[in-house]
Amino acid sequence: MSPVLKLREHDEKKELLFELKYQMSLTTRQRFEMMMKKSKEIRDLLEKSGHRTPFEIIKRTEGSGRTEEIEDLILQSLKKLSYPRRRVSR
């Protein structure tokens, strides 16, 4: 079990010194084991929440995503828009 720091007031310097002292008390092997354990814990949480699922191939249905249809839709929407005419001064 790792030691616990208890402070009456927030003190970043004391927290940092405590963390460094604790990390220095560990061997390199222990630090790597902690890192691997934490990495596995994060990976498991990501898998549980669905963020590590493999990608899916989505097949298009007939008629979807054709460039001609998209161009027609864009042209129709542009025709519906009205733009104010500018006066040209000479």
PDB file of N, CA, C and O in Angstrom:
ATOM      1  N   MET A   1       0.840  -1.170   0.000  1.00  0.00           N
ATOM      2  CA  MET A   1       0.000   0.000   0.000  1.00  0.00           C
ATOM      3  C   MET A   1       0.887   1.235   0.000  1.00  0.00           C
ATOM      4  O   MET A   1       1.844   1.323   0.770  1.00  0.00           O
ATOM      5  N   SER A   2       0.568   2.179  -0.860  1.00  0.00           N
ATOM      6  CA  SER A   2       1.369   3.392  -0.927  1.00  0.00           C
ATOM      7  C   SER A   2       0.983   4.358   0.195  1.00  0.00           C
ATOM      8  O   SER A   2      -0.155   4.353   0.664  1.00  0.00           O
ATOM      9  N   PRO A   3       1.926   5.174   0.612  1.00  0.00           N
ATOM     10  CA  PRO A   3       1.639   6.122   1.696  1.00  0.00           C
ATOM     11  C   PRO A   3       0.647   7.195   1.259  1.00  0.00           C
ATOM     12  O   PRO A   3       0.478   7.457   0.068  1.00  0.00           O
ATOM     13  N   VAL A   4       0.004   7.801   2.230  1.00  0.00           N
ATOM     14  CA  VAL A   4      -1.006   8.820   1.959  1.00  0.00           C
ATOM     15  C   VAL A   4      -0.573  10.119   2.620  1.00  0.00           C
ATOM     16  O   VAL A   4      -0.163  10.132   3.780  1.00  0.00           O
ATOM     17  N   LEU A   5      -0.667  11.204   1.871  1.00  0.00           N
ATOM     18  CA  LEU A   5      -0.312  12.514   2.394  1.00  0.00           C
ATOM     19  C   LEU A   5      -1.579  13.220   2.874  1.00  0.00           C
ATOM     20  O   LEU A   5      -2.552  13.342   2.130  1.00  0.00           O
ATOM     21  N   LYS A   6      -1.555  13.679   4.115  1.00  0.00           N
ATOM     22  CA  LYS A   6      -2.696  14.420   4.659  1.00  0.00           C
ATOM     23  C   LYS A   6      -2.237  15.825   5.008  1.00  0.00           C
ATOM     24  O   LYS A   6      -1.302  16.009   5.787  1.00  0.00           O
ATOM     25  N   LEU A   7      -2.902  16.813   4.425  1.00  0.00           N
ATOM     26  CA  LEU A   7      -2.579  18.214   4.685  1.00  0.00           C
ATOM     27  C   LEU A   7      -3.836  18.960   5.106  1.00  0.00           C
ATOM     28  O   LEU A   7      -4.938  18.651   4.653  1.00  0.00           O
ATOM     29  N   ARG A   8      -3.659  19.935   5.971  1.00  0.00           N
ATOM     30  CA  ARG A   8      -4.804  20.765   6.375  1.00  0.00           C
ATOM     31  C   ARG A   8      -5.174  21.739   5.254  1.00  0.00           C
ATOM     32  O   ARG A   8      -6.352  22.016   5.032  1.00  0.00           O
ATOM     33  N   GLU A   9      -4.174  22.250   4.558  1.00  0.00           N
ATOM     34  CA  GLU A   9      -4.389  23.198   3.474  1.00  0.00           C
ATOM     35  C   GLU A   9      -3.665  22.712   2.229  1.00  0.00           C
ATOM     36  O   GLU A   9      -2.694  21.961   2.318  1.00  0.00           O
ATOM     37  N   HIS A  10      -4.142  23.142   1.071  1.00  0.00           N
ATOM     38  CA  HIS A  10      -3.530  22.756  -0.200  1.00  0.00           C
ATOM     39  C   HIS A  10      -2.122  23.343  -0.297  1.00  0.00           C
ATOM     40  O   HIS A  10      -1.931  24.546  -0.117  1.00  0.00           O
ATOM     41  N   ASP A  11      -1.141  22.488  -0.582  1.00  0.00           N
ATOM     42  CA  ASP A  11       0.243  22.936  -0.711  1.00  0.00           C
ATOM     43  C   ASP A  11       0.905  22.113  -1.811  1.00  0.00           C
ATOM     44  O   ASP A  11       1.264  20.955  -1.602  1.00  0.00           O
ATOM     45  N   GLU A  12       1.064  22.724  -2.986  1.00  0.00           N
ATOM     46  CA  GLU A  12       1.619  22.006  -4.135  1.00  0.00           C
ATOM     47  C   GLU A  12       3.049  21.550  -3.906  1.00  0.00           C
ATOM     48  O   GLU A  12       3.426  20.458  -4.330  1.00  0.00           O
ATOM     49  N   LYS A  13       3.844  22.368  -3.244  1.00  0.00           N
ATOM     50  CA  LYS A  13       5.246  22.001  -2.999  1.00  0.00           C
ATOM     51  C   LYS A  13       5.341  20.735  -2.147  1.00  0.00           C
ATOM     52  O   LYS A  13       6.128  19.836  -2.443  1.00  0.00           O
ATOM     53  N   LYS A  14       4.541  20.674  -1.097  1.00  0.00           N
ATOM     54  CA  LYS A  14       4.561  19.490  -0.227  1.00  0.00           C
ATOM     55  C   LYS A  14       4.058  18.256  -0.982  1.00  0.00           C
ATOM     56  O   LYS A  14       4.591  17.159  -0.812  1.00  0.00           O
ATOM     57  N   GLU A  15       3.032  18.443  -1.813  1.00  0.00           N
ATOM     58  CA  GLU A  15       2.513  17.318  -2.598  1.00  0.00           C
ATOM     59  C   GLU A  15       3.569  16.795  -3.560  1.00  0.00           C
ATOM     60  O   GLU A  15       3.768  15.586  -3.677  1.00  0.00           O
ATOM     61  N   LEU A  16       4.247  17.715  -4.251  1.00  0.00           N
ATOM     62  CA  LEU A  16       5.279  17.323  -5.202  1.00  0.00           C
ATOM     63  C   LEU A  16       6.442  16.629  -4.502  1.00  0.00           C
ATOM     64  O   LEU A  16       6.921  15.596  -4.970  1.00  0.00           O
ATOM     65  N   LEU A  17       6.895  17.185  -3.393  1.00  0.00           N
ATOM     66  CA  LEU A  17       7.991  16.560  -2.641  1.00  0.00           C
ATOM     67  C   LEU A  17       7.599  15.167  -2.147  1.00  0.00           C
ATOM     68  O   LEU A  17       8.402  14.236  -2.191  1.00  0.00           O
ATOM     69  N   PHE A  18       6.376  15.037  -1.683  1.00  0.00           N
ATOM     70  CA  PHE A  18       5.887  13.738  -1.213  1.00  0.00           C
ATOM     71  C   PHE A  18       5.883  12.725  -2.367  1.00  0.00           C
ATOM     72  O   PHE A  18       6.330  11.590  -2.205  1.00  0.00           O
ATOM     73  N   GLU A  19       5.374  13.150  -3.533  1.00  0.00           N
ATOM     74  CA  GLU A  19       5.321  12.249  -4.691  1.00  0.00           C
ATOM     75  C   GLU A  19       6.718  11.860  -5.152  1.00  0.00           C
ATOM     76  O   GLU A  19       6.968  10.693  -5.453  1.00  0.00           O
ATOM     77  N   LEU A  20       7.627  12.824  -5.210  1.00  0.00           N
ATOM     78  CA  LEU A  20       8.997  12.513  -5.628  1.00  0.00           C
ATOM     79  C   LEU A  20       9.683  11.566  -4.645  1.00  0.00           C
ATOM     80  O   LEU A  20      10.371  10.629  -5.051  1.00  0.00           O
ATOM     81  N   LYS A  21       9.495  11.813  -3.375  1.00  0.00           N
ATOM     82  CA  LYS A  21      10.088  10.935  -2.359  1.00  0.00           C
ATOM     83  C   LYS A  21       9.552   9.510  -2.502  1.00  0.00           C
ATOM     84  O   LYS A  21      10.305   8.542  -2.408  1.00  0.00           O
ATOM     85  N   TYR A  22       8.264   9.397  -2.725  1.00  0.00           N
ATOM     86  CA  TYR A  22       7.665   8.074  -2.895  1.00  0.00           C
ATOM     87  C   TYR A  22       8.193   7.396  -4.158  1.00  0.00           C
ATOM     88  O   TYR A  22       8.551   6.219  -4.121  1.00  0.00           O
ATOM     89  N   GLN A  23       8.247   8.125  -5.275  1.00  0.00           N
ATOM     90  CA  GLN A  23       8.746   7.542  -6.522  1.00  0.00           C
ATOM     91  C   GLN A  23      10.212   7.114  -6.404  1.00  0.00           C
ATOM     92  O   GLN A  23      10.616   6.094  -6.962  1.00  0.00           O
ATOM     93  N   MET A  24      10.989   7.893  -5.682  1.00  0.00           N
ATOM     94  CA  MET A  24      12.404   7.546  -5.503  1.00  0.00           C
ATOM     95  C   MET A  24      12.572   6.322  -4.616  1.00  0.00           C
ATOM     96  O   MET A  24      13.591   5.636  -4.696  1.00  0.00           O
ATOM     97  N   SER A  25      11.597   6.042  -3.780  1.00  0.00           N
ATOM     98  CA  SER A  25      11.700   4.872  -2.914  1.00  0.00           C
ATOM     99  C   SER A  25      11.425   3.577  -3.676  1.00  0.00           C
ATOM    100  O   SER A  25      11.731   2.489  -3.188  1.00  0.00           O
ATOM    101  N   LEU A  26      10.848   3.694  -4.876  1.00  0.00           N
ATOM    102  CA  LEU A  26      10.528   2.515  -5.678  1.00  0.00           C
ATOM    103  C   LEU A  26      11.691   2.143  -6.578  1.00  0.00           C
ATOM    104  O   LEU A  26      12.484   2.997  -6.973  1.00  0.00           O
ATOM    105  N   THR A  27      11.784   0.862  -6.896  1.00  0.00           N
ATOM    106  CA  THR A  27      12.778   0.436  -7.874  1.00  0.00           C
ATOM    107  C   THR A  27      12.222   0.715  -9.273  1.00  0.00           C
ATOM    108  O   THR A  27      11.034   0.986  -9.447  1.00  0.00           O
ATOM    109  N   THR A  28      13.105   0.641 -10.251  1.00  0.00           N
ATOM    110  CA  THR A  28      12.673   0.853 -11.631  1.00  0.00           C
ATOM    111  C   THR A  28      11.621  -0.174 -12.024  1.00  0.00           C
ATOM    112  O   THR A  28      10.637   0.153 -12.688  1.00  0.00           O
ATOM    113  N   ARG A  29      11.836  -1.405 -11.612  1.00  0.00           N
ATOM    114  CA  ARG A  29      10.873  -2.468 -11.907  1.00  0.00           C
ATOM    115  C   ARG A  29       9.494  -2.152 -11.316  1.00  0.00           C
ATOM    116  O   ARG A  29       8.472  -2.340 -11.976  1.00  0.00           O
ATOM    117  N   GLN A  30       9.475  -1.674 -10.076  1.00  0.00           N
ATOM    118  CA  GLN A  30       8.204  -1.345  -9.428  1.00  0.00           C
ATOM    119  C   GLN A  30       7.489  -0.207 -10.151  1.00  0.00           C
ATOM    120  O   GLN A  30       6.267  -0.229 -10.299  1.00  0.00           O
ATOM    121  N   ARG A  31       8.256   0.787 -10.599  1.00  0.00           N
ATOM    122  CA  ARG A  31       7.648   1.909 -11.321  1.00  0.00           C
ATOM    123  C   ARG A  31       7.042   1.439 -12.639  1.00  0.00           C
ATOM    124  O   ARG A  31       5.941   1.849 -13.007  1.00  0.00           O
ATOM    125  N   PHE A  32       7.777   0.566 -13.353  1.00  0.00           N
ATOM    126  CA  PHE A  32       7.246   0.050 -14.614  1.00  0.00           C
ATOM    127  C   PHE A  32       6.023  -0.830 -14.384  1.00  0.00           C
ATOM    128  O   PHE A  32       5.075  -0.792 -15.168  1.00  0.00           O
ATOM    129  N   GLU A  33       6.040  -1.619 -13.318  1.00  0.00           N
ATOM    130  CA  GLU A  33       4.869  -2.449 -13.006  1.00  0.00           C
ATOM    131  C   GLU A  33       3.648  -1.578 -12.711  1.00  0.00           C
ATOM    132  O   GLU A  33       2.539  -1.891 -13.145  1.00  0.00           O
ATOM    133  N   MET A  34       3.853  -0.486 -11.972  1.00  0.00           N
ATOM    134  CA  MET A  34       2.754   0.446 -11.694  1.00  0.00           C
ATOM    135  C   MET A  34       2.228   1.068 -12.993  1.00  0.00           C
ATOM    136  O   MET A  34       1.020   1.193 -13.195  1.00  0.00           O
ATOM    137  N   MET A  35       3.164   1.451 -13.867  1.00  0.00           N
ATOM    138  CA  MET A  35       2.781   2.058 -15.131  1.00  0.00           C
ATOM    139  C   MET A  35       1.989   1.074 -15.997  1.00  0.00           C
ATOM    140  O   MET A  35       0.975   1.444 -16.588  1.00  0.00           O
ATOM    141  N   MET A  36       2.446  -0.160 -16.068  1.00  0.00           N
ATOM    142  CA  MET A  36       1.755  -1.173 -16.880  1.00  0.00           C
ATOM    143  C   MET A  36       0.377  -1.476 -16.293  1.00  0.00           C
ATOM    144  O   MET A  36      -0.594  -1.648 -17.031  1.00  0.00           O
ATOM    145  N   LYS A  37       0.298  -1.540 -14.970  1.00  0.00           N
ATOM    146  CA  LYS A  37      -0.978  -1.802 -14.305  1.00  0.00           C
ATOM    147  C   LYS A  37      -1.977  -0.678 -14.600  1.00  0.00           C
ATOM    148  O   LYS A  37      -3.143  -0.936 -14.897  1.00  0.00           O
ATOM    149  N   LYS A  38      -1.505   0.568 -14.516  1.00  0.00           N
ATOM    150  CA  LYS A  38      -2.372   1.719 -14.773  1.00  0.00           C
ATOM    151  C   LYS A  38      -2.782   1.758 -16.253  1.00  0.00           C
ATOM    152  O   LYS A  38      -3.925   2.091 -16.568  1.00  0.00           O
ATOM    153  N   SER A  39      -1.865   1.423 -17.152  1.00  0.00           N
ATOM    154  CA  SER A  39      -2.188   1.385 -18.582  1.00  0.00           C
ATOM    155  C   SER A  39      -3.268   0.348 -18.865  1.00  0.00           C
ATOM    156  O   SER A  39      -4.194   0.607 -19.633  1.00  0.00           O
ATOM    157  N   LYS A  40      -3.153  -0.826 -18.246  1.00  0.00           N
ATOM    158  CA  LYS A  40      -4.160  -1.873 -18.415  1.00  0.00           C
ATOM    159  C   LYS A  40      -5.507  -1.421 -17.861  1.00  0.00           C
ATOM    160  O   LYS A  40      -6.551  -1.682 -18.459  1.00  0.00           O
ATOM    161  N   GLU A  41      -5.478  -0.740 -16.716  1.00  0.00           N
ATOM    162  CA  GLU A  41      -6.709  -0.229 -16.109  1.00  0.00           C
ATOM    163  C   GLU A  41      -7.411   0.769 -17.039  1.00  0.00           C
ATOM    164  O   GLU A  41      -8.629   0.715 -17.209  1.00  0.00           O
ATOM    165  N   ILE A  42      -6.638   1.674 -17.634  1.00  0.00           N
ATOM    166  CA  ILE A  42      -7.211   2.666 -18.559  1.00  0.00           C
ATOM    167  C   ILE A  42      -7.746   1.977 -19.810  1.00  0.00           C
ATOM    168  O   ILE A  42      -8.830   2.313 -20.286  1.00  0.00           O
ATOM    169  N   ARG A  43      -6.993   1.012 -20.347  1.00  0.00           N
ATOM    170  CA  ARG A  43      -7.437   0.276 -21.537  1.00  0.00           C
ATOM    171  C   ARG A  43      -8.745  -0.456 -21.266  1.00  0.00           C
ATOM    172  O   ARG A  43      -9.653  -0.443 -22.098  1.00  0.00           O
ATOM    173  N   ASP A  44      -8.842  -1.096 -20.098  1.00  0.00           N
ATOM    174  CA  ASP A  44     -10.073  -1.805 -19.739  1.00  0.00           C
ATOM    175  C   ASP A  44     -11.261  -0.851 -19.633  1.00  0.00           C
ATOM    176  O   ASP A  44     -12.367  -1.177 -20.066  1.00  0.00           O
ATOM    177  N   LEU A  45     -11.028   0.332 -19.053  1.00  0.00           N
ATOM    178  CA  LEU A  45     -12.095   1.326 -18.959  1.00  0.00           C
ATOM    179  C   LEU A  45     -12.532   1.804 -20.341  1.00  0.00           C
ATOM    180  O   LEU A  45     -13.723   1.986 -20.594  1.00  0.00           O
ATOM    181  N   LEU A  46     -11.554   2.008 -21.239  1.00  0.00           N
ATOM    182  CA  LEU A  46     -11.888   2.425 -22.602  1.00  0.00           C
ATOM    183  C   LEU A  46     -12.688   1.352 -23.329  1.00  0.00           C
ATOM    184  O   LEU A  46     -13.660   1.660 -24.020  1.00  0.00           O
ATOM    185  N   GLU A  47     -12.280   0.091 -23.176  1.00  0.00           N
ATOM    186  CA  GLU A  47     -13.013  -1.008 -23.809  1.00  0.00           C
ATOM    187  C   GLU A  47     -14.423  -1.108 -23.249  1.00  0.00           C
ATOM    188  O   GLU A  47     -15.376  -1.343 -23.992  1.00  0.00           O
ATOM    189  N   LYS A  48     -14.555  -0.932 -21.953  1.00  0.00           N
ATOM    190  CA  LYS A  48     -15.860  -1.019 -21.309  1.00  0.00           C
ATOM    191  C   LYS A  48     -16.804   0.062 -21.828  1.00  0.00           C
ATOM    192  O   LYS A  48     -18.002  -0.176 -21.982  1.00  0.00           O
ATOM    193  N   SER A  49     -16.259   1.255 -22.098  1.00  0.00           N
ATOM    194  CA  SER A  49     -17.103   2.349 -22.571  1.00  0.00           C
ATOM    195  C   SER A  49     -17.199   2.404 -24.094  1.00  0.00           C
ATOM    196  O   SER A  49     -17.816   3.320 -24.637  1.00  0.00           O
ATOM    197  N   GLY A  50     -16.601   1.441 -24.789  1.00  0.00           N
ATOM    198  CA  GLY A  50     -16.763   1.320 -26.236  1.00  0.00           C
ATOM    199  C   GLY A  50     -15.822   2.148 -27.079  1.00  0.00           C
ATOM    200  O   GLY A  50     -16.062   2.316 -28.274  1.00  0.00           O
ATOM    201  N   HIS A  51     -14.750   2.673 -26.492  1.00  0.00           N
ATOM    202  CA  HIS A  51     -13.835   3.521 -27.261  1.00  0.00           C
ATOM    203  C   HIS A  51     -12.719   2.754 -27.946  1.00  0.00           C
ATOM    204  O   HIS A  51     -11.943   3.344 -28.698  1.00  0.00           O
ATOM    205  N   ARG A  52     -12.619   1.461 -27.705  1.00  0.00           N
ATOM    206  CA  ARG A  52     -11.557   0.693 -28.352  1.00  0.00           C
ATOM    207  C   ARG A  52     -12.118  -0.382 -29.275  1.00  0.00           C
ATOM    208  O   ARG A  52     -11.410  -1.320 -29.639  1.00  0.00           O
ATOM    209  N   THR A  53     -13.364  -0.251 -29.646  1.00  0.00           N
ATOM    210  CA  THR A  53     -13.930  -1.240 -30.563  1.00  0.00           C
ATOM    211  C   THR A  53     -13.348  -1.011 -31.953  1.00  0.00           C
ATOM    212  O   THR A  53     -13.081   0.131 -32.329  1.00  0.00           O
ATOM    213  N   PRO A  54     -13.151  -2.072 -32.714  1.00  0.00           N
ATOM    214  CA  PRO A  54     -12.580  -1.912 -34.051  1.00  0.00           C
ATOM    215  C   PRO A  54     -13.553  -1.169 -34.967  1.00  0.00           C
ATOM    216  O   PRO A  54     -14.762  -1.159 -34.736  1.00  0.00           O
ATOM    217  N   PHE A  55     -13.005  -0.554 -35.998  1.00  0.00           N
ATOM    218  CA  PHE A  55     -13.843   0.193 -36.921  1.00  0.00           C
ATOM    219  C   PHE A  55     -14.730  -0.768 -37.712  1.00  0.00           C
ATOM    220  O   PHE A  55     -14.423  -1.952 -37.846  1.00  0.00           O
ATOM    221  N   GLU A  56     -15.811  -0.245 -38.222  1.00  0.00           N
ATOM    222  CA  GLU A  56     -16.731  -1.046 -39.013  1.00  0.00           C
ATOM    223  C   GLU A  56     -16.736  -0.542 -40.446  1.00  0.00           C
ATOM    224  O   GLU A  56     -16.633   0.660 -40.688  1.00  0.00           O
ATOM    225  N   ILE A  57     -16.855  -1.461 -41.395  1.00  0.00           N
ATOM    226  CA  ILE A  57     -16.974  -1.080 -42.791  1.00  0.00           C
ATOM    227  C   ILE A  57     -18.453  -0.880 -43.076  1.00  0.00           C
ATOM    228  O   ILE A  57     -19.265  -1.787 -42.894  1.00  0.00           O
ATOM    229  N   ILE A  58     -18.785   0.313 -43.523  1.00  0.00           N
ATOM    230  CA  ILE A  58     -20.181   0.639 -43.810  1.00  0.00           C
ATOM    231  C   ILE A  58     -20.359   0.610 -45.317  1.00  0.00           C
ATOM    232  O   ILE A  58     -19.693   1.347 -46.045  1.00  0.00           O
ATOM    233  N   LYS A  59     -21.257  -0.242 -45.780  1.00  0.00           N
ATOM    234  CA  LYS A  59     -21.504  -0.344 -47.215  1.00  0.00           C
ATOM    235  C   LYS A  59     -22.589   0.646 -47.603  1.00  0.00           C
ATOM    236  O   LYS A  59     -23.590   0.800 -46.902  1.00  0.00           O
ATOM    237  N   ARG A  60     -22.378   1.309 -48.718  1.00  0.00           N
ATOM    238  CA  ARG A  60     -23.369   2.252 -49.217  1.00  0.00           C
ATOM    239  C   ARG A  60     -24.498   1.495 -49.907  1.00  0.00           C
ATOM    240  O   ARG A  60     -24.294   0.471 -50.558  1.00  0.00           O
ATOM    241  N   THR A  61     -25.676   2.036 -49.739  1.00  0.00           N
ATOM    242  CA  THR A  61     -26.803   1.452 -50.456  1.00  0.00           C
ATOM    243  C   THR A  61     -26.883   2.080 -51.830  1.00  0.00           C
ATOM    244  O   THR A  61     -26.281   3.127 -52.069  1.00  0.00           O
ATOM    245  N   GLU A  62     -27.605   1.465 -52.723  1.00  0.00           N
ATOM    246  CA  GLU A  62     -27.734   1.972 -54.084  1.00  0.00           C
ATOM    247  C   GLU A  62     -28.327   3.370 -54.059  1.00  0.00           C
ATOM    248  O   GLU A  62     -29.331   3.623 -53.392  1.00  0.00           O
ATOM    249  N   GLY A  63     -27.701   4.264 -54.786  1.00  0.00           N
ATOM    250  CA  GLY A  63     -28.228   5.616 -54.911  1.00  0.00           C
ATOM    251  C   GLY A  63     -27.721   6.584 -53.869  1.00  0.00           C
ATOM    252  O   GLY A  63     -28.040   7.771 -53.935  1.00  0.00           O
ATOM    253  N   SER A  64     -26.957   6.130 -52.928  1.00  0.00           N
ATOM    254  CA  SER A  64     -26.472   7.065 -51.905  1.00  0.00           C
ATOM    255  C   SER A  64     -25.066   7.512 -52.246  1.00  0.00           C
ATOM    256  O   SER A  64     -24.217   6.704 -52.623  1.00  0.00           O
ATOM    257  N   GLY A  65     -24.833   8.788 -52.110  1.00  0.00           N
ATOM    258  CA  GLY A  65     -23.504   9.331 -52.288  1.00  0.00           C
ATOM    259  C   GLY A  65     -23.056   9.512 -53.724  1.00  0.00           C
ATOM    260  O   GLY A  65     -21.865   9.703 -53.968  1.00  0.00           O
ATOM    261  N   ARG A  66     -23.955   9.460 -54.668  1.00  0.00           N
ATOM    262  CA  ARG A  66     -23.557   9.685 -56.054  1.00  0.00           C
ATOM    263  C   ARG A  66     -23.300  11.164 -56.262  1.00  0.00           C
ATOM    264  O   ARG A  66     -24.052  12.012 -55.782  1.00  0.00           O
ATOM    265  N   THR A  67     -22.242  11.461 -56.974  1.00  0.00           N
ATOM    266  CA  THR A  67     -21.864  12.859 -57.139  1.00  0.00           C
ATOM    267  C   THR A  67     -22.903  13.654 -57.919  1.00  0.00           C
ATOM    268  O   THR A  67     -23.122  14.830 -57.626  1.00  0.00           O
ATOM    269  N   GLU A  68     -23.550  13.032 -58.912  1.00  0.00           N
ATOM    270  CA  GLU A  68     -24.552  13.759 -59.689  1.00  0.00           C
ATOM    271  C   GLU A  68     -25.720  14.183 -58.803  1.00  0.00           C
ATOM    272  O   GLU A  68     -26.219  15.302 -58.913  1.00  0.00           O
ATOM    273  N   GLU A  69     -26.149  13.282 -57.927  1.00  0.00           N
ATOM    274  CA  GLU A  69     -27.267  13.594 -57.040  1.00  0.00           C
ATOM    275  C   GLU A  69     -26.891  14.700 -56.064  1.00  0.00           C
ATOM    276  O   GLU A  69     -27.700  15.578 -55.763  1.00  0.00           O
ATOM    277  N   ILE A  70     -25.674  14.651 -55.580  1.00  0.00           N
ATOM    278  CA  ILE A  70     -25.219  15.672 -54.639  1.00  0.00           C
ATOM    279  C   ILE A  70     -25.141  17.029 -55.335  1.00  0.00           C
ATOM    280  O   ILE A  70     -25.562  18.044 -54.781  1.00  0.00           O
ATOM    281  N   GLU A  71     -24.596  17.039 -56.557  1.00  0.00           N
ATOM    282  CA  GLU A  71     -24.519  18.293 -57.308  1.00  0.00           C
ATOM    283  C   GLU A  71     -25.901  18.862 -57.563  1.00  0.00           C
ATOM    284  O   GLU A  71     -26.106  20.069 -57.431  1.00  0.00           O
ATOM    285  N   ASP A  72     -26.856  18.009 -57.930  1.00  0.00           N
ATOM    286  CA  ASP A  72     -28.222  18.468 -58.179  1.00  0.00           C
ATOM    287  C   ASP A  72     -28.827  19.084 -56.913  1.00  0.00           C
ATOM    288  O   ASP A  72     -29.481  20.124 -56.981  1.00  0.00           O
ATOM    289  N   LEU A  73     -28.610  18.447 -55.769  1.00  0.00           N
ATOM    290  CA  LEU A  73     -29.136  18.973 -54.509  1.00  0.00           C
ATOM    291  C   LEU A  73     -28.527  20.332 -54.185  1.00  0.00           C
ATOM    292  O   LEU A  73     -29.226  21.237 -53.729  1.00  0.00           O
ATOM    293  N   ILE A  74     -27.241  20.474 -54.417  1.00  0.00           N
ATOM    294  CA  ILE A  74     -26.564  21.743 -54.141  1.00  0.00           C
ATOM    295  C   ILE A  74     -27.088  22.829 -55.068  1.00  0.00           C
ATOM    296  O   ILE A  74     -27.374  23.940 -54.622  1.00  0.00           O
ATOM    297  N   LEU A  75     -27.218  22.517 -56.365  1.00  0.00           N
ATOM    298  CA  LEU A  75     -27.717  23.506 -57.319  1.00  0.00           C
ATOM    299  C   LEU A  75     -29.140  23.930 -56.988  1.00  0.00           C
ATOM    300  O   LEU A  75     -29.471  25.111 -57.090  1.00  0.00           O
ATOM    301  N   GLN A  76     -29.990  22.980 -56.591  1.00  0.00           N
ATOM    302  CA  GLN A  76     -31.364  23.309 -56.227  1.00  0.00           C
ATOM    303  C   GLN A  76     -31.406  24.228 -55.011  1.00  0.00           C
ATOM    304  O   GLN A  76     -32.189  25.177 -54.968  1.00  0.00           O
ATOM    305  N   SER A  77     -30.563  23.941 -54.026  1.00  0.00           N
ATOM    306  CA  SER A  77     -30.563  24.786 -52.828  1.00  0.00           C
ATOM    307  C   SER A  77     -30.006  26.170 -53.137  1.00  0.00           C
ATOM    308  O   SER A  77     -30.444  27.152 -52.538  1.00  0.00           O
ATOM    309  N   LEU A  78     -29.047  26.272 -54.060  1.00  0.00           N
ATOM    310  CA  LEU A  78     -28.506  27.574 -54.436  1.00  0.00           C
ATOM    311  C   LEU A  78     -29.531  28.405 -55.193  1.00  0.00           C
ATOM    312  O   LEU A  78     -29.585  29.623 -55.019  1.00  0.00           O
ATOM    313  N   LYS A  79     -30.347  27.768 -56.030  1.00  0.00           N
ATOM    314  CA  LYS A  79     -31.375  28.486 -56.784  1.00  0.00           C
ATOM    315  C   LYS A  79     -32.425  29.072 -55.854  1.00  0.00           C
ATOM    316  O   LYS A  79     -32.996  30.123 -56.143  1.00  0.00           O
ATOM    317  N   LYS A  80     -32.682  28.394 -54.733  1.00  0.00           N
ATOM    318  CA  LYS A  80     -33.698  28.862 -53.785  1.00  0.00           C
ATOM    319  C   LYS A  80     -33.234  30.087 -53.004  1.00  0.00           C
ATOM    320  O   LYS A  80     -34.055  30.877 -52.538  1.00  0.00           O
ATOM    321  N   LEU A  81     -31.931  30.242 -52.861  1.00  0.00           N
ATOM    322  CA  LEU A  81     -31.402  31.371 -52.113  1.00  0.00           C
ATOM    323  C   LEU A  81     -31.500  32.639 -52.951  1.00  0.00           C
ATOM    324  O   LEU A  81     -31.261  32.604 -54.158  1.00  0.00           O
ATOM    325  N   SER A  82     -31.846  33.745 -52.328  1.00  0.00           N
ATOM    326  CA  SER A  82     -31.881  35.020 -53.045  1.00  0.00           C
ATOM    327  C   SER A  82     -30.796  35.923 -52.490  1.00  0.00           C
ATOM    328  O   SER A  82     -30.643  36.064 -51.276  1.00  0.00           O
ATOM    329  N   TYR A  83     -30.067  36.516 -53.372  1.00  0.00           N
ATOM    330  CA  TYR A  83     -28.980  37.394 -52.983  1.00  0.00           C
ATOM    331  C   TYR A  83     -29.341  38.830 -53.340  1.00  0.00           C
ATOM    332  O   TYR A  83     -29.885  39.076 -54.416  1.00  0.00           O
ATOM    333  N   PRO A  84     -29.050  39.776 -52.461  1.00  0.00           N
ATOM    334  CA  PRO A  84     -29.318  41.180 -52.798  1.00  0.00           C
ATOM    335  C   PRO A  84     -28.379  41.626 -53.915  1.00  0.00           C
ATOM    336  O   PRO A  84     -27.199  41.276 -53.926  1.00  0.00           O
ATOM    337  N   ARG A  85     -28.920  42.407 -54.854  1.00  0.00           N
ATOM    338  CA  ARG A  85     -28.094  42.856 -55.972  1.00  0.00           C
ATOM    339  C   ARG A  85     -27.310  44.092 -55.564  1.00  0.00           C
ATOM    340  O   ARG A  85     -27.800  44.953 -54.833  1.00  0.00           O
ATOM    341  N   ARG A  86     -26.101  44.155 -56.048  1.00  0.00           N
ATOM    342  CA  ARG A  86     -25.239  45.295 -55.759  1.00  0.00           C
ATOM    343  C   ARG A  86     -25.400  46.337 -56.853  1.00  0.00           C
ATOM    344  O   ARG A  86     -25.584  46.007 -58.025  1.00  0.00           O
ATOM    345  N   ARG A  87     -25.328  47.574 -56.461  1.00  0.00           N
ATOM    346  CA  ARG A  87     -25.363  48.665 -57.427  1.00  0.00           C
ATOM    347  C   ARG A  87     -23.914  48.937 -57.849  1.00  0.00           C
ATOM    348  O   ARG A  87     -23.008  49.029 -57.022  1.00  0.00           O
ATOM    349  N   VAL A  88     -23.744  49.056 -59.109  1.00  0.00           N
ATOM    350  CA  VAL A  88     -22.412  49.347 -59.624  1.00  0.00           C
ATOM    351  C   VAL A  88     -22.348  50.831 -59.936  1.00  0.00           C
ATOM    352  O   VAL A  88     -23.115  51.331 -60.758  1.00  0.00           O
ATOM    353  N   SER A  89     -21.448  51.526 -59.291  1.00  0.00           N
ATOM    354  CA  SER A  89     -21.305  52.973 -59.529  1.00  0.00           C
ATOM    355  C   SER A  89     -20.132  53.197 -60.466  1.00  0.00           C
ATOM    356  O   SER A  89     -19.062  52.604 -60.330  1.00  0.00           O
ATOM    357  N   ARG A  90     -20.384  54.085 -61.429  1.00  0.00           N
ATOM    358  CA  ARG A  90     -19.327  54.388 -62.406  1.00  0.00           C
ATOM    359  C   ARG A  90     -18.924  55.803 -62.358  1.00  0.00           C
ATOM    360  O   ARG A  90     -18.048  56.222 -63.114  1.00  0.00           O
TER     361      ARG A  90
END
